[in-house]
Each structure stands twice: as structure tokens, then as C-alpha cells.
């Protein structure tokens, strides 16, 4: 018969833990993180972070094409309308967030 572990909380050699020793963890796949980012932007257009807006544009297939000054411009080959974002203390203006949300809905970022 196998010996129990020295502190007695594990069953002998079966790899299980005692009830109080469970370690909670969340597995986050990139797809879930991307969907959460797009959903968060759609849910709250007044508080969209500049970095999140740039990441969302890239997730939708837009490519950074430069821009003037602090306004990075994003373009997509099959889309005649581009996106640009203005960094205002780490956030983008609400009207630019609405433009991004329209692209998310048009390009199939959310259902």
C-alpha cells in the first residue's frame, strides 16, 4: 500500500488534492481576449483606450499606414474608409470610438 504524503492532504500517488487545496485559474486564449477587447469597446465607447483602439484596428485587418503628428492612420485594402485615432490622455475621443464600433460591426468583429 502506498504511503500518504507527509502532510496528509493528498491521496497516495493519485495526483489529486484535498478539497481546500484547489488552485483556481483561468485559461485565456488569444481568441477570447480579442473578442473581449472588441466587446468592451462596443459596450463603452466613451472610455476606449488609445492602445486598445490601435489593437482593435489591427485585429480587424487594418494596417498602420502612418498619419500626421499624433494621429496614427489605419487602412485596409478592401475598405475605402480608414481609421485614425487621436491620443487624448491615453483615450480616444468618443466620435472616433463610434467610427471604430461601426467598423467592428461592419467587419464582423462582433455578432
C-alpha positions as CSV (number, residue, x, y, z in Angstrom):
1,X,0.0,0.0,0.0
2,X,1.4,3.4,-1.0
3,X,2.3,5.9,1.8
4,X,0.3,9.1,2.0
5,X,2.3,12.3,1.5
6,X,3.9,13.8,4.6
7,X,1.3,16.4,5.3
8,X,-1.7,14.0,4.6
9,X,-3.6,16.2,2.2
10,X,-3.1,14.3,-1.0
11,X,-4.4,10.8,-1.7
12,X,-1.5,8.4,-2.1
13,X,0.0,8.8,-5.6
14,X,-3.3,9.6,-7.4
15,X,-2.4,13.2,-8.2
16,X,-5.4,14.7,-6.6
17,X,-5.6,17.4,-4.0
18,X,-7.7,17.7,-0.9
19,X,-10.7,19.9,-1.2
20,X,-9.2,23.0,0.4
21,X,-6.1,22.9,-1.8
22,X,-7.8,23.6,-5.1
23,X,-6.0,26.3,-7.1
24,X,-8.4,28.4,-9.2
25,X,-7.1,29.5,-12.6
26,X,-8.5,30.9,-15.8
27,X,-7.2,29.8,-19.1
28,X,-7.4,32.7,-21.5
29,X,-6.9,32.0,-25.2
30,X,-6.0,34.8,-27.6
31,X,-9.4,34.5,-29.3
32,X,-11.2,35.1,-26.1
33,X,-9.0,38.1,-25.3
34,X,-9.6,39.5,-28.7
35,X,-13.4,39.1,-28.5
36,X,-13.4,40.6,-25.0
37,X,-11.5,43.6,-26.3
38,X,-13.9,44.2,-29.1
39,X,-16.9,43.7,-26.9
40,X,-15.6,46.1,-24.3
41,X,-15.1,48.8,-27.0
42,X,-18.7,48.3,-28.2
43,X,-20.1,48.4,-24.7
44,X,-18.4,51.6,-23.6
45,X,-17.4,54.0,-26.4
46,X,-16.7,56.8,-24.0
47,X,-13.8,55.1,-22.3
48,X,-11.8,53.4,-25.2
49,X,-8.0,53.4,-24.5
50,X,-5.8,54.6,-27.3
51,X,-3.7,51.4,-27.3
52,X,-6.9,49.3,-27.3
53,X,-8.2,51.2,-30.3
54,X,-5.0,50.6,-32.2
55,X,-5.0,46.9,-31.3
56,X,-8.7,46.6,-32.3
57,X,-8.0,48.1,-35.7
58,X,-5.2,45.6,-36.3
59,X,-7.5,42.7,-35.2
60,X,-10.0,43.9,-37.8
61,X,-7.3,43.6,-40.5
62,X,-6.3,47.3,-40.7
63,X,-2.6,48.1,-41.2
64,X,-0.8,51.1,-39.7
65,X,-0.2,53.5,-42.6
66,X,1.4,56.4,-40.8
67,X,-0.5,59.6,-40.1
68,X,0.1,63.2,-39.3
69,X,1.5,64.0,-35.9
70,X,-0.2,62.2,-33.1
71,X,-3.0,60.7,-35.3
72,X,-1.9,57.2,-36.5
73,X,-3.9,56.2,-39.6
74,X,-5.0,52.6,-40.3
75,X,-6.1,51.3,-43.7
76,X,-7.4,48.1,-45.1
77,X,-7.2,47.0,-48.7
78,X,-10.8,46.2,-49.3
79,X,-12.2,49.0,-47.1
80,X,-12.4,52.5,-48.6
81,X,-12.8,54.2,-45.2
82,X,-9.8,54.3,-43.0
83,X,-9.5,54.8,-39.3
84,X,-7.4,57.3,-37.4
85,X,-7.1,57.8,-33.7
86,X,-6.1,60.8,-31.5
87,X,-4.4,60.1,-28.2
88,X,-6.0,62.3,-25.6
89,X,-4.5,61.4,-22.2
90,X,-4.5,57.7,-23.1
91,X,-8.0,57.6,-24.6
92,X,-9.6,58.3,-28.0
93,X,-12.4,60.8,-28.5
94,X,-16.0,59.3,-28.4
95,X,-16.6,60.1,-32.1
96,X,-13.5,58.1,-33.1
97,X,-14.7,55.3,-30.9
98,X,-18.1,55.3,-32.7
99,X,-16.2,55.1,-36.0
100,X,-14.3,52.1,-34.7
101,X,-17.5,50.5,-33.5
102,X,-19.1,50.9,-36.9
103,X,-16.1,49.1,-38.4
104,X,-16.3,46.4,-35.8
105,X,-19.9,45.8,-36.7
106,X,-19.2,46.0,-40.5
107,X,-16.2,43.8,-40.5
108,X,-17.7,41.1,-38.3
109,X,-15.8,41.7,-35.1
110,X,-19.0,41.2,-33.0
111,X,-22.2,39.4,-33.8
